[in-house]
Amino acid sequence: MDRSLRLYESKNEIDHREELLKSLQSILRECVKKILTAKNLYSNQEPEELASLYTFGSFRMMVHEPWADIDTMCVGPGSVTREEFFSVVSSALQGEETCATDVNVIDTAYKRGIYKNVTGYLGGVNCALLCCYASLLYPNATASVVLYNCFRIFAEWDWQKPVLVRDVQLNPELGHDKDVWNPKENERCQNDLFPILTPCYPSQNSTYNVMASTRDVMVAEFKRARDVTLSILKGETTWATLFKEFPFFTSYKYYIQIEVSAKTSEVFNNWYGFVESQIRRYTRMIEGNKSIVIHVYPTSFDVVRERGSSYVQPDSPLCKQFYIAFTPLEAAKGKPLDLSLATRQFKNHLQRVGRRGAA
């Protein structure tokens, strides 16, 4: 695969991640030590008894992209509560100069517009599980062939069936029972549209946020990726074709714009996160209109205003926009289309719940 695509890390970059994880683990152990000392429970425990940091997801399997985050889990003593832990850790991390205050823009992973859990698309763990499934079916295949088969399998998948990398354990010998993904006994599971199950007990649907519209977008992208990777394997095109940016703003006729703005970073971050988490709610509301095809763009855009022949920043210093595209189906073209009720209800919901959260 072409190195210019930057789809994997160099040894130096991996080593840098490992150093950061060691540094984070040291910080976490100091935080736990501080909590235990305050509770008169510290008695010179070994460092690993205070806290241990474990990775999982794509980084754990070494299939992460250079821009991907690292999924981590901290295991500590039962005498430290979650509230105590996160309170002390939050304060400690805020004092670290190396801790970023904003999220870097992820470029290539978003170019096809199907990567972000919160808006109903895939996340890193979901992608890793899909690749794992294909790898299990083709254990001796090259990476390129595994990738092609991954796209081929899920372009043709019956999404009424879950993706499983191991059988679901309903009653493992762990001394306690947990709810596992089981549509025969749990009606909630019957509504899942794109089930990709976690392999560890208790198995859960890792893609519960997926909606009908985002599922259709992802399946269409799997079909395109299947065809493109087949052409790559035949030598008819290059890997750059696979990662060509999706022409979102020229692919549809109509667009809904949702703008989030504020004058301070604290207010903006709270408001932006809340609105982003509610995009799925609005999407489901307009999905009720069966006469349109919907495409939610997973990420937001910085806002600039056109003024004469130049572009300027908006009045509010912090401002971003989300977009939802839609096109009438052929049978509905020429007929009136009214999304005002759903839009008004969504706006009222944001104002009502957002105001309550700010109180």
C-alpha positions in Angstrom: 0.0 0.0 0.0 1.3 3.5 -0.9 3.2 5.0 2.1 2.1 8.5 1.0 -1.4 7.7 2.2 -0.1 7.6 5.8 -2.4 4.7 6.9 0.1 3.3 9.4 2.7 4.6 11.8 6.4 4.6 11.8 8.3 2.9 14.7 9.2 6.3 16.1 5.6 7.2 16.3 4.6 4.0 18.0 7.4 4.5 20.4 6.1 8.0 21.1 2.7 6.6 21.9 4.3 4.0 24.3 6.1 6.8 26.1 2.9 8.8 26.5 1.1 5.7 27.9 3.9 5.2 30.4 3.7 8.9 31.4 -0.1 8.6 31.8 0.2 5.5 33.9 2.6 7.3 36.2 0.2 10.2 36.6 -2.7 7.8 37.4 -0.7 5.9 40.0 0.2 9.2 41.7 -3.5 10.2 41.7 -4.5 6.9 43.3 -1.7 7.2 45.8 -3.0 10.7 46.7 -6.6 9.4 47.2 -5.5 6.5 49.3 -3.3 8.8 51.4 -6.2 11.1 52.1 -8.3 8.2 53.2 -5.4 6.7 55.4 -5.3 3.6 53.2 -1.9 4.1 51.6 0.8 1.7 53.0 3.6 1.7 50.5 1.9 -0.4 48.0 3.8 -1.5 44.8 3.1 0.8 41.8 1.2 -1.9 40.0 -1.1 -2.2 43.0 -2.1 1.4 42.8 -3.2 1.5 39.1 -2.5 -0.3 35.9 -3.3 1.1 32.4 -4.4 -1.3 29.7 -5.1 -0.5 26.0 -7.8 -2.0 23.8 -9.3 -1.4 20.4 -7.4 -0.7 17.2 -4.1 0.3 19.0 -4.1 -2.9 21.1 -4.3 -4.9 17.8 -1.7 -2.6 16.1 -4.2 -1.8 13.3 -4.6 1.9 14.2 -4.2 4.9 11.9 -1.5 7.6 12.7 -4.2 10.1 13.7 -6.3 7.6 15.8 -6.8 8.0 19.5 -5.8 5.2 22.0 -8.6 3.4 23.9 -7.4 2.8 27.4 -8.8 1.3 30.7 -7.4 2.0 34.1 -7.7 -0.7 36.8 -7.3 0.3 40.4 -8.2 -0.7 44.0 -11.9 -1.0 44.9 -11.4 1.4 47.8 -11.1 4.3 45.2 -14.5 5.4 43.9 -15.1 6.5 40.3 -16.0 10.0 41.5 -12.7 10.3 43.5 -10.7 9.0 40.7 -12.0 11.2 37.9 -12.0 14.3 40.2 -8.3 13.9 41.1 -7.2 12.8 37.6 -9.0 15.7 35.9 -7.1 18.2 38.1 -3.8 16.4 37.5 -4.2 16.3 33.7 -5.2 20.0 33.5 -1.8 20.8 35.0 0.0 18.8 32.3 1.4 21.0 29.5 1.4 18.1 27.1 -2.4 17.5 27.4 -4.2 18.9 24.4 -7.2 21.2 25.0 -8.8 20.6 21.6 -9.3 17.6 19.3 -7.1 17.5 16.2 -8.9 17.3 12.9 -8.8 13.8 11.6 -8.4 14.0 7.8 -8.2 10.8 5.8 -10.4 8.7 8.2 -13.3 11.0 7.6 -12.9 11.5 3.9 -15.6 9.1 3.0 -17.9 10.5 5.7 -18.7 7.3 7.6 -16.5 7.6 10.7 -18.0 8.9 14.0 -20.0 7.0 16.5 -21.9 9.9 18.0 -23.5 10.8 14.6 -24.4 7.2 13.9 -21.4 5.9 11.9 -18.4 3.7 12.7 -15.8 4.2 15.3 -12.3 2.7 15.7 -13.4 -0.3 17.7 -16.2 -1.1 15.1 -13.7 -0.9 12.2 -11.3 -3.2 14.1 -14.0 -5.8 14.7 -15.0 -5.8 11.0 -11.4 -6.3 9.9 -11.0 -9.0 12.6 -14.0 -10.8 11.2 -12.5 -10.8 7.7 -9.1 -11.8 9.0 -10.6 -14.8 10.7 -12.2 -16.0 7.5 -9.0 -15.4 5.5 -6.1 -16.0 8.0 -3.4 -16.5 5.3 -4.4 -13.7 3.0 -2.3 -10.6 2.4 -3.5 -7.3 4.0 -4.8 -6.1 0.6 -6.9 -9.2 0.1 -8.2 -9.1 3.6 -9.3 -5.5 3.1 -11.0 -6.3 -0.2 -12.9 -9.2 1.4 -13.8 -7.0 4.4 -15.6 -4.6 2.1 -17.1 -7.4 0.0 -18.5 -9.3 3.0 -20.1 -6.2 4.6 -21.4 -4.8 1.3 -23.5 -8.0 1.0 -24.1 -8.6 4.7 -27.6 -9.3 6.0 -27.8 -6.7 8.7 -30.5 -8.5 10.5 -27.7 -10.8 11.7 -25.0 -9.6 14.0 -21.3 -9.6 13.2 -19.6 -12.0 15.6 -15.8 -12.6 16.0 -16.7 -15.2 18.6 -19.9 -16.9 19.9 -21.9 -15.0 22.4 -21.5 -16.3 25.9 -24.9 -16.3 27.6 -23.9 -17.8 31.0 -20.2 -17.8 31.5 -18.7 -19.1 34.8 -17.9 -15.8 36.3 -20.1 -16.0 39.4 -22.6 -13.4 38.2 -24.9 -12.8 35.2 -25.0 -9.7 33.0 -27.3 -8.7 30.2 -25.9 -9.8 26.9 -27.1 -9.0 23.3 -29.9 -11.4 22.8 -32.9 -10.3 20.6 -34.9 -13.4 21.5 -35.2 -12.2 25.1 -34.5 -8.4 24.8 -36.8 -6.4 22.6 -34.4 -3.5 22.6 -31.9 -5.6 20.7 -34.5 -6.3 18.0 -34.3 -2.7 17.0 -30.6 -2.7 16.3 -29.9 -1.9 12.6 -26.2 -2.6 12.3 -25.2 -5.0 15.1 -21.4 -5.5 15.5 -21.0 -7.3 18.8 -18.1 -7.0 21.3 -16.3 -10.3 21.8 -15.9 -10.1 25.6 -18.6 -11.0 28.1 -21.1 -9.5 28.3 -21.4 -9.1 24.5 -23.0 -5.8 23.5 -23.8 -4.1 20.3 -21.0 -1.6 19.7 -22.9 0.2 17.0 -26.2 0.9 18.7 -26.1 4.5 17.5 -26.6 3.5 13.8 -29.8 4.7 12.2 -31.5 3.6 9.0 -30.0 6.5 7.0 -26.4 6.1 8.3 -26.6 2.3 7.7 -27.6 2.9 4.1 -24.8 5.4 3.6 -22.3 2.9 5.0 -23.5 0.0 2.9 -23.2 2.2 -0.2 -19.7 3.1 0.8 -18.8 -0.6 1.4 -20.1 -1.4 -2.1 -18.0 1.4 -3.6 -14.9 0.3 -1.6 -15.4 -3.4 -2.7 -15.4 -2.3 -6.4 -12.4 0.0 -6.0 -10.3 -2.4 -4.0 -11.0 -5.1 -6.6 -9.8 -2.7 -9.3 -6.7 -2.0 -7.2 -5.9 -5.7 -6.9 -6.3 -6.0 -10.7 -3.8 -3.1 -11.2 -6.5 -0.9 -12.8 -6.3 2.0 -10.2 -4.3 3.1 -7.1 -5.0 3.2 -3.4 -5.5 7.0 -3.6 -8.8 6.3 -5.4 -10.2 4.4 -2.4 -9.5 7.4 -0.1 -10.8 10.1 -2.4 -12.9 12.6 -0.5 -16.6 12.1 -0.7 -18.1 15.1 -2.6 -20.8 15.7 0.0 -21.8 19.3 -1.0 -22.3 18.4 -4.7 -24.0 15.1 -4.2 -27.4 16.3 -3.0 -29.9 18.9 -3.8 -30.9 20.1 -0.3 -29.1 20.7 2.9 -30.1 21.4 6.5 -27.7 23.5 8.4 -27.4 23.4 12.2 -25.2 26.2 13.6 -23.7 26.2 17.1 -22.1 29.4 18.4 -21.0 31.0 21.7 -18.8 33.8 23.0 -16.8 31.8 25.5 -14.9 28.5 25.2 -16.6 27.0 28.2 -20.1 27.7 27.0 -19.3 26.7 23.5 -17.7 23.3 24.4 -20.8 22.4 26.6 -23.3 23.6 24.0 -21.4 22.1 21.0 -21.1 18.6 22.7 -24.8 18.6 23.6 -26.0 19.6 20.1 -23.7 17.0 18.5 -25.1 14.3 20.7 -28.6 15.3 19.6 -28.1 15.2 15.9 -29.2 11.5 15.8 -32.5 12.6 17.5 -33.2 15.0 14.7 -32.2 12.6 12.0 -34.6 10.0 13.4 -37.4 12.5 13.4 -36.9 13.4 9.7 -36.3 9.7 8.8 -40.0 9.3 9.4 -40.5 11.1 6.0 -40.2 8.1 3.7 -40.0 10.3 0.6 -36.4 11.4 1.0 -32.9 10.0 1.1 -30.9 11.4 4.1 -27.1 11.7 4.6 -25.8 13.1 7.9 -22.3 14.5 7.6 -20.4 13.2 10.6 -18.2 16.2 11.4 -18.8 19.9 11.8 -17.3 22.8 9.9 -15.7 26.1 11.1 -17.8 29.1 10.1 -16.8 32.1 8.0 -19.2 34.7 6.6 -19.1 36.0 3.1 -19.0 39.8 3.1 -18.6 41.4 -0.3 -15.6 39.8 -2.0 -14.0 38.5 1.2 -14.7 36.1 4.0 -14.7 37.1 7.6 -15.2 35.3 11.0 -18.8 35.4 12.4 -19.8 37.8 15.3 -19.4 34.9 17.8 -15.7 33.9 18.1 -16.7 30.2 18.4 -19.0 29.0 15.7 -19.4 25.6 13.9 -22.0 24.1 11.6 -23.4 20.6 11.1 -25.1 19.5 7.8 -27.7 17.0 6.9 -28.2 16.4 3.2 -31.4 15.1 1.6 -32.8 14.4 -1.8 -36.4 13.5 -2.7 -37.0 10.0 -4.0 -37.9 9.8 -7.7 -41.5 8.9 -6.8 -41.8 12.0 -4.6 -40.3 14.6 -6.9 -42.6 17.5 -7.6 -44.6 16.8 -4.4 -44.6 19.2 -1.4 -42.0 18.4 1.3 -42.4 19.8 4.8 -39.8 19.2 7.5 -40.9 22.3 9.6 -42.6 20.3 12.3 -39.7 18.0 13.0 -37.3 21.0 12.8 -39.4 23.1 15.3 -39.7 20.2 17.7 -36.0 19.6 17.6 -35.2 23.3 18.2 -37.6 23.4 21.1 -36.0 20.2 22.5 -32.5 21.8 22.3 -33.6 24.9 24.0 -35.6 23.1 26.8 -33.0 20.4 27.6 -30.0 22.7 27.0 -31.4 25.4 29.3 -32.0 22.7 32.0 -28.4 21.4 31.7 -27.0 24.9 32.1 -29.1 25.6 35.2 
